[in-house]
Each structure stands twice: as structure tokens, then as C-alpha cells.
Amino acid sequence: MEKRKLFAGILVFGSLWGFSECIIGSMLRNAGLPAGAIMTGVFAFGLMVISRMFYKTGGMQFGMGLVAGALRLFNPFGGCHICSAIAIMAEGVIFEILWYKLSPDFEESDALLNKSSMGIVMSYCIYIVGYVVTQILTPVFSSADFHIENLIAFIPQILASGLLAAVIGGIMAPTIFLLNIIDITKVRNRLYYPATIGVSALCWWIVIANT
Amino acid sequence: MEKNKLNLILAIIVILVGIGSSVYVQATKIDSKHIIVNGKDYTIDQLFDISEEKTYETYSGIALDNLIVKTGVEDPEIHEFIIIGADGYQKTVKWENMSNGLLTKDGESIFSDLPKAFIVKDIVEIKVD
């Protein structure tokens, strides 16, 4: 994989992730829907798996987390921007670790169950890590200070709310793996670069225009 | 252990943890129309009767600092306050935060100087630490 092509991929998928966190996440919250679980299962996990399928390069999703987190800093909605940005970056890190440990063996005949299982575990863990990081950092960056007892008391609620993210991940993973046939290295440069840079610029423009 | 077997076992554990936690959360959820402030039981109407009204942006309610004073807490500035919701969500705040906070009629805490994560819904207790 050409490095320049990979960086363009990190930029576009990170921007799409950041855009979805800022714009779609706010819309879901305003609609009273469980935004955190939907955002993690569909967008964070979904985009990270899609990009991993397309580019097949380790470390890319951490880069996407950095881009998405940076874009989140511009978002006018929500409380602690820096906390959310760091939580997104942490989600990228946990994806890298879990993918290394859990990515399924595609040659197995019962691959659908394996992919679904991987989706359940990864989506759930990404959700829990993102949630806990936000719960720790928000008080740290405010004038109220962090108190561990507040986090411990809320752990059952966090573990319970992650169930929806797990179910979504279990459905998303086998669906996304169907895209495995697409080979990004075969996409022509004159189409690839304008498309990736154009989509990235559009995501950033929409988020910044909403501040 | 091979990855595929590990994935399946972990997925089952995740589902069980999620279901178990959901059951626990529902079982321990406090269904109360009262709020305990510093160990004393009040209805939301009683608290609204004794405390000063306050507004912040689109929110209106009673001032949390005034509520603490009116409920008889001495030297409030030396204490921290743990605000606990019916679902177990709790946040610890300082007196300076309480001075910028209000309690809405729906039993929600709103702080003008703290992020939205400090909104505790369906408050059932305010502990004085």
C-alpha cells in the first residue's frame, strides 16, 4: 500500500467518523435515541472495520481516531470537547488492540458466527472504553475533580447500556465483511485522491460551519 | 486457544454481562418522588417552597446553594456534595459548583459552570460529604 494513499484513507475515514460523531450523534441525542450505542456500533466500529477491510493495514484505525478526535474538537454540541476527542482516540487504540487479538480466520466454514462474535466483543469493548474515558476525563477537565466512587457506582449502568452496541456490532461485522472483495489499491489515483480529499473537506466544512 | 473459539466465548460473556447488568440496573433502580437532602426526606414541592427560584438559559428551578442552606447544612463551603440519580448515576461537586447550579421541577441538576455530564436526572439524594 502506497503511503500517500493510506494517509488519504486515514483522512477520509477519520473525517467521516468525526462528522458522524458531531452531526449525526447530536441529531440522535436530540431525537432521544441511545446515541452512544448507535454511534459506536454503526459508525465508530463500522467505519473502522470497513477501513481495515479496504486497506488491510495495522495502525490505520488509530490514525482515524486522531482525525475524528481532532474534528470533534470543533463540534459545538456536547459538554467537554477535549474529553470526547480523547475518548474517540481511545476507541481507535482499543480497536487496534482487539483486532490484533480477535480478527477471525476467514477460512473457517462457520465464519459468519465468528465474525458476528468478533463484532459483539469489539463493539461492546469500544463502547465501554469510550464511555469510561469520558466519565474520567470530564470531571478532570472541569472544576469538580474526578471521584472514583462516582464511576464505580455507575459501572453497572455502563455495562448494561453497552448491550445495544454489542448487538449492533454483531450485525454490522458480518455485513461489512461482505465488502472484502473491494481492493482499494486497484482504484485509480485520479479518482481516488479527488474523492477522498473532497469527502474529507466536505465533512470538515459541515462541522466547522455548524460551530 | 484458537481465535474463533475465543471470539465465541468472549461474545457469550459479553452478552451475559450486558443482560446481567441490565437486570441489576432495573432491580436496583429507585422509584421515589422524594429527595433526601443531607439525610432528611423532602418532596420536590417542599424543596421548591423553601428555596429561591433561579433560571439559567432555558432552565428554571431552585438554586442548589440556597437549597443546601435552607435544609440546614452548616458551613456548606467546606463540604462536597454527592448528587445521586435514581439510576445510580452520581456526581460529586464543590460548593462553588452548587452556587452555579439549580434543581429543576423534573428533579434534574443543571450547572452553568460544569459540562452536561453533570446533569443528574431523577435525583433521589443529595449527600453532604
Interface residues (C-beta under 8 A of the other chain):
Chain A: G78 G79 C80 C83 K101 L102 S103 P104 D105 E108 D110 L113 N114 S116 S117 M118 I120 V121 Y124 C125 T134 Q135 T138 P139 F141 S142 S143 A144 D145 H147 E149 N150 A153 F154 P156 Q157 L159 A160 G162 L163 A166 G170
Chain B: E2 K3 N4 L6 N7 L8 L10 A11 V14 I15 V17 G18 I19 S21 S22 Y24 V25 T28 I82 I84 D87 G88 Y89 Q90 K91 T92 V93 K94 E96 N97 D113 L114 P115 K116 A117 F118
